[in-house]
């Protein structure tokens, strides 16, 4: 039996990511690079690491929702 361990992310990353997906549901997809550009475009995140963190969470969220 193999257990998959998930990434632990702070709640502020999750809340911003879910807010963006809720506001622009047809824009985000399972492509990280696309989501990274969209996060920079649609939010006020100036920190590169935080932008990537949010885009990564959105990517995983969209992949899970699609399955």
Buried (B, 14 or more C-beta within 10 A) or exposed (E): EEEEEEEEBEEEBBEBBBEBBEEEEEBBBBEBEBBBEBBBEBBEBEEEEBBBBBBBBBBBBBEEEEE
